[in-house]
Amino acid sequence: MVDGCLIDYCKTLRERDFSMNVEDFSKHKRGRREHLNDSLASDLSQRLNGFFESKVDVPRIMHGQRQSVGTLINEETLLFAKYLRGENDMWIPRVVSSSFTVGIRLLQLQIL
């Protein structure tokens, strides 16, 4: 989901949108880094923040039928950790397509 958001944004970038800076990496070593210019970096940050705050139609663990992308990531992390610790017998991830239509795939992992 996040990959799709970043790829769509990066498709519009051009070479002039970046700047090269020379930085000291250590006492005797200097290197060059390429940075996105300030206005585009700010715009990218705002878009990513908006993406994580956007709502998806995936039921929450406790209550509600919608949640933000950030909450979905946190809940899936919790459920996967419970599966890895052996607290749950299977983990069924709730997956949303990048266009935010509900596209649930069931992936059943069972403890061996």
TIVO-2410 file (N, C-alpha, C; in nm, 3 decimals):
# residues 112
REC num residu      c1      c2      c3 atome chaine
REC   1      M   0.082  -0.119   0.000     N      A
REC   1      M   0.000   0.000   0.000    CA      A
REC   1      M   0.087   0.126   0.000     C      A
REC   2      V   0.184   0.129   0.091     N      A
REC   2      V   0.271   0.246   0.099    CA      A
REC   2      V   0.358   0.253  -0.025     C      A
REC   3      D   0.402   0.137  -0.074     N      A
REC   3      D   0.485   0.134  -0.194    CA      A
REC   3      D   0.413   0.199  -0.311     C      A
REC   4      G   0.287   0.168  -0.328     N      A
REC   4      G   0.210   0.226  -0.438    CA      A
REC   4      G   0.200   0.376  -0.427     C      A
REC   5      C   0.181   0.426  -0.307     N      A
REC   5      C   0.173   0.571  -0.284    CA      A
REC   5      C   0.305   0.638  -0.322     C      A
REC   6      L   0.417   0.580  -0.279     N      A
REC   6      L   0.549   0.637  -0.310    CA      A
REC   6      L   0.582   0.627  -0.458     C      A
REC   7      I   0.551   0.515  -0.520     N      A
REC   7      I   0.581   0.498  -0.662    CA      A
REC   7      I   0.502   0.598  -0.745     C      A
REC   8      D   0.375   0.617  -0.714     N      A
REC   8      D   0.294   0.715  -0.787    CA      A
REC   8      D   0.353   0.855  -0.773     C      A
REC   9      Y   0.400   0.890  -0.654     N      A
REC   9      Y   0.459   1.023  -0.633    CA      A
REC   9      Y   0.590   1.037  -0.710     C      A
REC  10      C   0.672   0.934  -0.707     N      A
REC  10      C   0.805   0.941  -0.769    CA      A
REC  10      C   0.799   0.943  -0.921     C      A
REC  11      K   0.690   0.898  -0.979     N      A
REC  11      K   0.677   0.901  -1.125    CA      A
REC  11      K   0.677   1.043  -1.179     C      A
REC  12      T   0.640   1.140  -1.096     N      A
REC  12      T   0.633   1.279  -1.142    CA      A
REC  12      T   0.763   1.356  -1.119     C      A
REC  13      L   0.860   1.297  -1.050     N      A
REC  13      L   0.984   1.367  -1.018    CA      A
REC  13      L   1.078   1.372  -1.139     C      A
REC  14      R   1.155   1.483  -1.145     N      A
REC  14      R   1.253   1.501  -1.252    CA      A
REC  14      R   1.390   1.521  -1.189     C      A
REC  15      E   1.492   1.522  -1.271     N      A
REC  15      E   1.628   1.537  -1.222    CA      A
REC  15      E   1.648   1.671  -1.150     C      A
REC  16      R   1.582   1.775  -1.197     N      A
REC  16      R   1.599   1.908  -1.134    CA      A
REC  16      R   1.532   1.918  -0.998     C      A
REC  17      D   1.454   1.817  -0.959     N      A
REC  17      D   1.388   1.816  -0.828    CA      A
REC  17      D   1.483   1.774  -0.716     C      A
REC  18      F   1.605   1.736  -0.751     N      A
REC  18      F   1.703   1.689  -0.653    CA      A
REC  18      F   1.822   1.783  -0.648     C      A
REC  19      S   1.890   1.783  -0.533     N      A
REC  19      S   2.014   1.861  -0.521    CA      A
REC  19      S   2.121   1.771  -0.459     C      A
REC  20      M   2.247   1.798  -0.494     N      A
REC  20      M   2.359   1.718  -0.447    CA      A
REC  20      M   2.431   1.797  -0.338     C      A
REC  21      N   2.453   1.734  -0.224     N      A
REC  21      N   2.524   1.797  -0.113    CA      A
REC  21      N   2.648   1.715  -0.080     C      A
REC  22      V   2.756   1.783  -0.046     N      A
REC  22      V   2.879   1.716  -0.002    CA      A
REC  22      V   2.878   1.719   0.150     C      A
REC  23      E   2.896   1.600   0.211     N      A
REC  23      E   2.890   1.589   0.357    CA      A
REC  23      E   3.012   1.514   0.408     C      A
REC  24      D   3.048   1.542   0.532     N      A
REC  24      D   3.155   1.469   0.599    CA      A
REC  24      D   3.096   1.346   0.666     C      A
REC  25      F   3.141   1.228   0.625     N      A
REC  25      F   3.094   1.104   0.685    CA      A
REC  25      F   3.178   1.064   0.805     C      A
REC  26      S   3.305   1.097   0.802     N      A
REC  26      S   3.394   1.071   0.914    CA      A
REC  26      S   3.508   1.173   0.905     C      A
REC  27      K   3.608   1.160   0.988     N      A
REC  27      K   3.716   1.257   0.995    CA      A
REC  27      K   3.790   1.270   0.861     C      A
REC  28      H   3.811   1.160   0.792     N      A
REC  28      H   3.889   1.162   0.669    CA      A
REC  28      H   3.809   1.121   0.546     C      A
REC  29      K   3.679   1.117   0.557     N      A
REC  29      K   3.597   1.070   0.446    CA      A
REC  29      K   3.482   1.166   0.419     C      A
REC  30      R   3.476   1.209   0.295     N      A
REC  30      R   3.366   1.295   0.252    CA      A
REC  30      R   3.287   1.222   0.145     C      A
REC  31      G   3.160   1.253   0.138     N      A
REC  31      G   3.076   1.188   0.040    CA      A
REC  31      G   2.968   1.281  -0.009     C      A
REC  32      R   2.902   1.239  -0.115     N      A
REC  32      R   2.794   1.320  -0.170    CA      A
REC  32      R   2.661   1.248  -0.148     C      A
REC  33      R   2.561   1.328  -0.116     N      A
REC  33      R   2.425   1.275  -0.100    CA      A
REC  33      R   2.331   1.356  -0.187     C      A
REC  34      E   2.234   1.284  -0.240     N      A
REC  34      E   2.134   1.349  -0.321    CA      A
REC  34      E   2.008   1.366  -0.237     C      A
REC  35      H   1.954   1.487  -0.236     N      A
REC  35      H   1.837   1.520  -0.155    CA      A
REC  35      H   1.724   1.572  -0.243     C      A
REC  36      L   1.602   1.541  -0.205     N      A
REC  36      L   1.485   1.599  -0.266    CA      A
REC  36      L   1.476   1.744  -0.218     C      A
REC  37      N   1.444   1.839  -0.308     N      A
REC  37      N   1.442   1.979  -0.263    CA      A
REC  37      N   1.337   1.999  -0.155     C      A
REC  38      D   1.351   2.106  -0.078     N      A
REC  38      D   1.272   2.127   0.043    CA      A
REC  38      D   1.121   2.129   0.019     C      A
REC  39      S   1.076   2.198  -0.085     N      A
REC  39      S   0.932   2.208  -0.108    CA      A
REC  39      S   0.873   2.072  -0.145     C      A
REC  40      L   0.945   1.994  -0.226     N      A
REC  40      L   0.894   1.861  -0.262    CA      A
REC  40      L   0.903   1.763  -0.147     C      A
REC  41      A   1.006   1.776  -0.064     N      A
REC  41      A   1.018   1.689   0.054    CA      A
REC  41      A   0.902   1.717   0.150     C      A
REC  42      S   0.867   1.844   0.166     N      A
REC  42      S   0.754   1.880   0.252    CA      A
REC  42      S   0.623   1.826   0.194     C      A
REC  43      D   0.607   1.838   0.062     N      A
REC  43      D   0.487   1.787  -0.004    CA      A
REC  43      D   0.477   1.635   0.010     C      A
REC  44      L   0.588   1.564  -0.006     N      A
REC  44      L   0.589   1.419   0.009    CA      A
REC  44      L   0.553   1.379   0.152     C      A
REC  45      S   0.607   1.451   0.250     N      A
REC  45      S   0.574   1.422   0.390    CA      A
REC  45      S   0.425   1.440   0.417     C      A
REC  46      Q   0.368   1.547   0.364     N      A
REC  46      Q   0.225   1.573   0.383    CA      A
REC  46      Q   0.140   1.465   0.317     C      A
REC  47      R   0.180   1.422   0.197     N      A
REC  47      R   0.104   1.317   0.128    CA      A
REC  47      R   0.111   1.184   0.203     C      A
REC  48      L   0.230   1.150   0.253     N      A
REC  48      L   0.244   1.026   0.330    CA      A
REC  48      L   0.162   1.031   0.458     C      A
REC  49      N   0.164   1.147   0.526     N      A
REC  49      N   0.085   1.163   0.647    CA      A
REC  49      N  -0.064   1.148   0.615     C      A
REC  50      G  -0.108   1.209   0.506     N      A
REC  50      G  -0.247   1.195   0.464    CA      A
REC  50      G  -0.282   1.051   0.429     C      A
REC  51      F  -0.187   0.980   0.369     N      A
REC  51      F  -0.209   0.840   0.335    CA      A
REC  51      F  -0.230   0.757   0.461     C      A
REC  52      F  -0.145   0.776   0.563     N      A
REC  52      F  -0.158   0.698   0.686    CA      A
REC  52      F  -0.283   0.735   0.765     C      A
REC  53      E  -0.337   0.856   0.745     N      A
REC  53      E  -0.458   0.897   0.815    CA      A
REC  53      E  -0.585   0.864   0.736     C      A
REC  54      S  -0.571   0.822   0.610     N      A
REC  54      S  -0.688   0.791   0.530    CA      A
REC  54      S  -0.758   0.666   0.585     C      A
REC  55      K  -0.885   0.658   0.559     N      A
REC  55      K  -0.968   0.549   0.613    CA      A
REC  55      K  -0.983   0.436   0.512     C      A
REC  56      V  -0.986   0.314   0.563     N      A
REC  56      V  -1.009   0.196   0.482    CA      A
REC  56      V  -1.125   0.117   0.541     C      A
REC  57      D  -1.194   0.042   0.456     N      A
REC  57      D  -1.310  -0.036   0.499    CA      A
REC  57      D  -1.268  -0.176   0.544     C      A
REC  58      V  -1.189  -0.182   0.649     N      A
REC  58      V  -1.148  -0.309   0.709    CA      A
REC  58      V  -1.188  -0.302   0.855     C      A
REC  59      P  -1.265  -0.398   0.904     N      A
REC  59      P  -1.310  -0.394   1.044    CA      A
REC  59      P  -1.193  -0.393   1.142     C      A
REC  60      R  -1.211  -0.317   1.249     N      A
REC  60      R  -1.110  -0.314   1.355    CA      A
REC  60      R  -1.119  -0.440   1.440     C      A
REC  61      I  -1.019  -0.464   1.521     N      A
REC  61      I  -1.017  -0.582   1.606    CA      A
REC  61      I  -1.132  -0.578   1.707     C      A
REC  62      M  -1.151  -0.467   1.775     N      A
REC  62      M  -1.249  -0.459   1.883    CA      A
REC  62      M  -1.386  -0.409   1.836     C      A
REC  63      H  -1.389  -0.296   1.766     N      A
REC  63      H  -1.518  -0.239   1.726    CA      A
REC  63      H  -1.499  -0.148   1.605     C      A
REC  64      G  -1.605  -0.129   1.530     N      A
REC  64      G  -1.601  -0.039   1.416    CA      A
REC  64      G  -1.575  -0.112   1.285     C      A
REC  65      Q  -1.618  -0.050   1.177     N      A
REC  65      Q  -1.603  -0.109   1.044    CA      A
REC  65      Q  -1.498  -0.038   0.959     C      A
REC  66      R  -1.448   0.077   1.004     N      A
REC  66      R  -1.347   0.152   0.929    CA      A
REC  66      R  -1.234   0.189   1.024     C      A
REC  67      Q  -1.116   0.209   0.965     N      A
REC  67      Q  -1.001   0.250   1.044    CA      A
REC  67      Q  -0.899   0.317   0.953     C      A
REC  68      S  -0.803   0.386   1.013     N      A
REC  68      S  -0.698   0.448   0.933    CA      A
REC  68      S  -0.595   0.343   0.893     C      A
REC  69      V  -0.517   0.374   0.791     N      A
REC  69      V  -0.413   0.282   0.745    CA      A
REC  69      V  -0.311   0.257   0.856     C      A
REC  70      G  -0.275   0.362   0.930     N      A
REC  70      G  -0.180   0.347   1.041    CA      A
REC  70      G  -0.231   0.250   1.147     C      A
REC  71      T  -0.360   0.257   1.180     N      A
REC  71      T  -0.418   0.166   1.278    CA      A
REC  71      T  -0.419   0.023   1.224     C      A
REC  72      L  -0.450   0.008   1.096     N      A
REC  72      L  -0.450  -0.125   1.034    CA      A
REC  72      L  -0.311  -0.189   1.042     C      A
REC  73      I  -0.207  -0.111   1.015     N      A
REC  73      I  -0.070  -0.162   1.023    CA      A
REC  73      I  -0.038  -0.206   1.166     C      A
REC  74      N  -0.076  -0.124   1.264     N      A
REC  74      N  -0.050  -0.159   1.404    CA      A
REC  74      N  -0.125  -0.285   1.447     C      A
REC  75      E  -0.252  -0.296   1.406     N      A
REC  75      E  -0.330  -0.415   1.443    CA      A
REC  75      E  -0.274  -0.541   1.377     C      A
REC  76      E  -0.233  -0.532   1.251     N      A
REC  76      E  -0.176  -0.649   1.184    CA      A
REC  76      E  -0.044  -0.690   1.248     C      A
REC  77      T   0.034  -0.593   1.292     N      A
REC  77      T   0.159  -0.623   1.363    CA      A
REC  77      T   0.129  -0.699   1.492     C      A
REC  78      L   0.029  -0.653   1.566     N      A
REC  78      L  -0.010  -0.720   1.690    CA      A
REC  78      L  -0.057  -0.863   1.664     C      A
REC  79      L  -0.143  -0.882   1.564     N      A
REC  79      L  -0.193  -1.015   1.533    CA      A
REC  79      L  -0.082  -1.109   1.486     C      A
REC  80      F   0.012  -1.058   1.407     N      A
REC  80      F   0.123  -1.140   1.360    CA      A
REC  80      F   0.215  -1.178   1.475     C      A
REC  81      A   0.239  -1.084   1.567     N      A
REC  81      A   0.322  -1.113   1.685    CA      A
REC  81      A   0.257  -1.222   1.771     C      A
REC  82      K   0.126  -1.216   1.788     N      A
REC  82      K   0.056  -1.320   1.864    CA      A
REC  82      K   0.070  -1.456   1.797     C      A
REC  83      Y   0.065  -1.458   1.665     N      A
REC  83      Y   0.083  -1.583   1.592    CA      A
REC  83      Y   0.226  -1.637   1.613     C      A
REC  84      L   0.325  -1.550   1.603     N      A
REC  84      L   0.464  -1.594   1.619    CA      A
REC  84      L   0.493  -1.644   1.760     C      A
REC  85      R   0.428  -1.585   1.860     N      A
REC  85      R   0.447  -1.630   1.999    CA      A
REC  85      R   0.368  -1.755   2.031     C      A
REC  86      G   0.283  -1.799   1.938     N      A
REC  86      G   0.203  -1.919   1.960    CA      A
REC  86      G   0.073  -1.893   2.034     C      A
REC  87      E   0.034  -1.768   2.051     N      A
REC  87      E  -0.091  -1.735   2.119    CA      A
REC  87      E  -0.212  -1.758   2.029     C      A
REC  88      N  -0.193  -1.748   1.898     N      A
REC  88      N  -0.298  -1.777   1.800    CA      A
REC  88      N  -0.251  -1.891   1.711     C      A
REC  89      D  -0.345  -1.979   1.672     N      A
REC  89      D  -0.309  -2.093   1.587    CA      A
REC  89      D  -0.287  -2.053   1.442     C      A
REC  90      M  -0.349  -1.944   1.398     N      A
REC  90      M  -0.330  -1.899   1.260    CA      A
REC  90      M  -0.336  -1.747   1.253     C      A
REC  91      W  -0.277  -1.697   1.148     N      A
REC  91      W  -0.280  -1.552   1.121    CA      A
REC  91      W  -0.344  -1.532   0.986     C      A
REC  92      I  -0.453  -1.456   0.983     N      A
REC  92      I  -0.523  -1.426   0.858    CA      A
REC  92      I  -0.512  -1.275   0.835     C      A
REC  93      P  -0.415  -1.233   0.753     N      A
REC  93      P  -0.396  -1.089   0.732    CA      A
REC  93      P  -0.513  -1.026   0.658     C      A
REC  94      R  -0.544  -0.906   0.697     N      A
REC  94      R  -0.648  -0.828   0.630    CA      A
REC  94      R  -0.577  -0.733   0.536     C      A
REC  95      V  -0.591  -0.755   0.406     N      A
REC  95      V  -0.516  -0.681   0.305    CA      A
REC  95      V  -0.610  -0.588   0.229     C      A
REC  96      V  -0.563  -0.467   0.203     N      A
REC  96      V  -0.639  -0.367   0.129    CA      A
REC  96      V  -0.561  -0.334   0.004     C      A
REC  97      S  -0.627  -0.325  -0.111     N      A
REC  97      S  -0.559  -0.287  -0.234    CA      A
REC  97      S  -0.522  -0.140  -0.227     C      A
REC  98      S  -0.430  -0.097  -0.311     N      A
REC  98      S  -0.381   0.040  -0.305    CA      A
REC  98      S  -0.487   0.143  -0.340     C      A
REC  99      S  -0.594   0.103  -0.408     N      A
REC  99      S  -0.701   0.196  -0.440    CA      A
REC  99      S  -0.806   0.202  -0.330     C      A
REC 100      F  -0.777   0.138  -0.216     N      A
REC 100      F  -0.863   0.136  -0.099    CA      A
REC 100      F  -0.997   0.067  -0.121     C      A
REC 101      T  -1.006  -0.018  -0.219     N      A
REC 101      T  -1.124  -0.104  -0.227    CA      A
REC 101      T  -1.091  -0.228  -0.146     C      A
REC 102      V  -1.191  -0.284  -0.088     N      A
REC 102      V  -1.165  -0.399  -0.003    CA      A
REC 102      V  -1.129  -0.518  -0.092     C      A
REC 103      G  -1.008  -0.565  -0.077     N      A
REC 103      G  -0.961  -0.681  -0.150    CA      A
REC 103      G  -0.898  -0.774  -0.049     C      A
REC 104      I  -0.977  -0.851   0.019     N      A
REC 104      I  -0.926  -0.933   0.129    CA      A
REC 104      I  -0.878  -1.066   0.073     C      A
REC 105      R  -0.753  -1.096   0.101     N      A
REC 105      R  -0.698  -1.226   0.068    CA      A
REC 105      R  -0.679  -1.300   0.199     C      A
REC 106      L  -0.715  -1.425   0.200     N      A
REC 106      L  -0.694  -1.505   0.320    CA      A
REC 106      L  -0.568  -1.587   0.303     C      A
REC 107      L  -0.473  -1.565   0.390     N      A
REC 107      L  -0.351  -1.642   0.392    CA      A
REC 107      L  -0.346  -1.713   0.525     C      A
REC 108      Q  -0.362  -1.841   0.522     N      A
REC 108      Q  -0.367  -1.916   0.648    CA      A
REC 108      Q  -0.233  -1.980   0.674     C      A
REC 109      L  -0.172  -1.941   0.782     N      A
REC 109      L  -0.046  -1.999   0.826    CA      A
REC 109      L  -0.076  -2.079   0.951     C      A
REC 110      Q  -0.035  -2.202   0.954     N      A
REC 110      Q  -0.060  -2.285   1.071    CA      A
REC 110      Q   0.071  -2.323   1.136     C      A
REC 111      I   0.068  -2.327   1.266     N      A
REC 111      I   0.189  -2.362   1.342    CA      A
REC 111      I   0.225  -2.507   1.313     C      A
REC 112      L   0.350  -2.529   1.281     N      A
REC 112      L   0.396  -2.665   1.249    CA      A
REC 112      L   0.416  -2.746   1.374     C      A
***
